[in-house]
C-alpha cells in the first residue's frame, strides 16, 4: 500500500425502524499507518424530517467498546461514556453519539438556522447480535492480520 492510498471496507449496513428512519453504515478506513472506523448515517426525508447526514470517526477501542456494550447492556440500564450513551428500554437500545452534528448544511427554520442535530438512532432487539458480531468480527480480523 502506498503512503497516500486509503482503503475503505464496508463492515455492516442496516436500517433503523423508528419514526425518523435512518440508514447506518459502519466501515473501516485503512491507510499505511492507521486504521479508523467510520460511521455514516443518513435519515429518510419526509414531511416531518429534513434529510440529515452524519459522519463520525471511531477509534478501534471505541468501536470495540460499542460492540461489547451492545451485548452486555441490560433492560432499563443506561451506559454513558465521553463518546456515546446507550439506553436499553422496551427491548430497544437507544444510541446517542456525542459530539456529532448533521453535515448536510441545510437550514431548519424560517430564520435560516443551520441544522446541528446530534446523531441518535435505535437498534432493535433482533438487530443487536448481528451488529455486535459484525463489528467484533472485523476487529478480530485486524488482530490476526497485525500480529
C-alpha positions as CSV (number, residue, x, y, z in Angstrom):
1,X,0.0,0.0,0.0
2,X,1.4,3.4,-1.0
3,X,1.7,6.2,1.6
4,X,-1.3,8.1,0.2
5,X,-3.6,5.1,-0.5
6,X,-6.7,4.7,1.5
7,X,-8.7,1.5,1.5
8,X,-12.4,1.6,2.5
9,X,-14.2,-1.6,3.5
10,X,-17.9,-1.7,4.5
11,X,-18.5,-3.7,7.7
12,X,-22.3,-3.6,8.1
13,X,-25.2,-1.6,6.8
14,X,-28.7,-1.7,8.4
15,X,-31.8,0.4,8.5
16,X,-33.4,1.5,11.8
17,X,-37.1,1.1,12.4
18,X,-38.2,4.3,14.1
19,X,-40.2,7.4,13.3
20,X,-37.2,9.1,11.7
21,X,-35.8,6.0,9.8
22,X,-32.0,6.0,9.2
23,X,-29.6,4.0,7.1
24,X,-26.5,3.2,9.2
25,X,-23.1,2.2,7.6
26,X,-20.1,1.1,9.6
27,X,-16.9,1.0,7.5
28,X,-13.2,0.6,8.0
29,X,-10.7,3.1,6.6
30,X,-7.1,1.8,6.3
31,X,-4.0,3.8,5.4
32,X,-0.4,2.7,5.5
33,X,-0.1,3.9,9.1
34,X,-3.6,3.9,10.6
35,X,-7.0,2.2,10.9
36,X,-10.1,4.2,11.5
37,X,-13.7,3.2,11.7
38,X,-16.3,5.5,10.1
39,X,-19.9,5.7,10.9
40,X,-22.0,7.2,8.1
41,X,-25.7,7.8,8.8
42,X,-28.5,9.3,6.6
43,X,-32.1,9.7,7.5
44,X,-35.0,9.5,5.1
45,X,-36.6,12.7,4.0
46,X,-40.3,13.1,4.9
47,X,-42.8,15.8,5.5
48,X,-41.7,15.7,9.2
49,X,-37.9,15.5,8.7
50,X,-35.2,17.1,6.5
51,X,-32.6,14.8,5.2
52,X,-29.7,14.8,7.6
53,X,-26.3,13.2,7.2
54,X,-23.8,12.4,9.9
55,X,-20.2,11.2,9.6
56,X,-18.3,10.2,12.7
57,X,-14.9,8.6,13.2
58,X,-14.3,6.0,15.9
59,X,-11.1,4.6,17.2
60,X,-10.6,0.8,17.3
61,X,-11.1,0.9,21.1
62,X,-14.4,2.9,20.8
63,X,-15.8,0.5,18.1
64,X,-14.8,-2.5,20.3
65,X,-16.5,-0.9,23.4
66,X,-19.7,-0.1,21.4
67,X,-19.9,-3.7,20.1
68,X,-19.3,-5.3,23.5
69,X,-21.6,-3.0,25.3
70,X,-24.5,-3.7,22.9
71,X,-24.4,-7.3,24.0
72,X,-23.9,-6.6,27.7
73,X,-26.4,-3.8,28.4
74,X,-29.4,-4.9,30.4
75,X,-33.1,-3.8,30.0
76,X,-33.7,-0.4,31.8
77,X,-30.0,0.3,32.0
78,X,-28.2,3.4,30.8
79,X,-24.4,3.4,30.0
80,X,-22.7,6.7,29.3
81,X,-19.2,7.5,28.2
82,X,-17.4,10.5,26.7
83,X,-18.4,9.5,23.2
84,X,-21.7,7.6,23.5
85,X,-24.8,7.0,25.6
86,X,-26.7,3.7,25.3
87,X,-30.2,3.3,26.9
88,X,-31.9,0.0,26.8
89,X,-35.7,0.3,27.2
90,X,-38.7,-1.5,25.7
91,X,-36.5,-4.1,24.1
92,X,-34.6,-1.4,22.0
93,X,-31.3,0.2,22.5
94,X,-31.3,4.0,22.0
95,X,-27.9,5.1,20.8
96,X,-26.7,8.7,21.2
97,X,-23.3,9.5,19.7
98,X,-21.9,12.6,21.3
99,X,-20.0,15.4,19.5
100,X,-21.7,14.7,16.2
101,X,-23.6,17.2,14.1
102,X,-25.6,17.0,10.9
103,X,-23.3,17.7,8.0
104,X,-25.9,18.3,5.3
105,X,-25.7,22.1,5.6
106,X,-29.4,22.5,5.3
107,X,-31.5,25.1,7.2
108,X,-34.1,24.1,9.8
109,X,-36.1,27.3,10.4
110,X,-37.6,30.3,8.8
111,X,-34.7,32.3,10.2
112,X,-32.2,30.1,8.4
113,X,-30.6,28.4,11.4
114,X,-28.2,25.7,10.3
115,X,-29.1,22.1,11.3
116,X,-27.0,20.9,14.2
117,X,-28.8,17.7,15.3
118,X,-26.7,15.2,17.1
119,X,-26.7,11.6,15.9
120,X,-29.1,9.2,17.6
121,X,-30.7,6.0,16.4
122,X,-32.5,2.9,17.7
123,X,-31.2,-0.6,17.5
124,X,-34.0,-3.2,17.7
125,X,-33.7,-6.3,19.8
126,X,-33.4,-8.5,16.6
127,X,-30.5,-6.3,15.2
128,X,-28.3,-6.2,18.3
129,X,-26.5,-9.5,17.9
130,X,-25.9,-9.2,14.2
131,X,-24.5,-5.7,14.6
132,X,-22.2,-6.6,17.5
133,X,-21.0,-9.7,15.8
134,X,-20.1,-7.9,12.5
135,X,-18.2,-5.2,14.4
136,X,-16.4,-7.6,16.6
137,X,-15.5,-10.0,13.7
138,X,-13.9,-7.2,11.8
139,X,-11.9,-6.1,14.8
140,X,-10.7,-9.7,15.4
141,X,-9.6,-9.9,11.8
142,X,-7.4,-6.8,12.4
143,X,-5.8,-8.5,15.4
144,X,-5.0,-11.7,13.4
145,X,-3.5,-9.7,10.5
146,X,-1.5,-7.3,12.6
147,X,0.1,-9.8,15.0
